[in-house]
Amino acid sequence: MAMGDIAFNLLIFFVILAKAQDDSHLQWTPAEAKNIESAGNSLVSIVIDHENDVYLNGQKVGQPSLAGQVEELLTGKRAGDRKVLLKVHRMVVAQTFEPVIESISNAGGELVHIVEEDRN
């Protein structure tokens, strides 16, 4: 009986601490903007790092398959739950991130560009 309780408590502990989107190992420096708002939570996170690599929820992906994978993650979600967080390194050029924005749009995602507040 006590072993079952311990196992149940450990299960709850790991579920609470688990992160669905672990992109903390990716290196990116956000762009800056004034008057920014909180984006809230999202099921989908896309990062373009300093080497122009694209990551979907922490996993490296190719540009051609991005729209399909985002659409799969957003299937069955209502309008307010279709947020896609886009984190782009400040030195990435438009020809790299514009196709990603197009893929998010084609997948029916609501783009939220993550930036850092300009404090100057």
Buried (B, 14 or more C-beta within 10 A) or exposed (E): EEEEEEEEEEEEEEEEEEEEBEBEEBEBBBBEEEEEEEEEEBBBBBBBBEEBBBBBBBEEBEEEEBBEBBBEBBEEBEEEEBBBBBBBBEEBEEEBBEBBBEBBBEBBBBBBBBBEEEEE
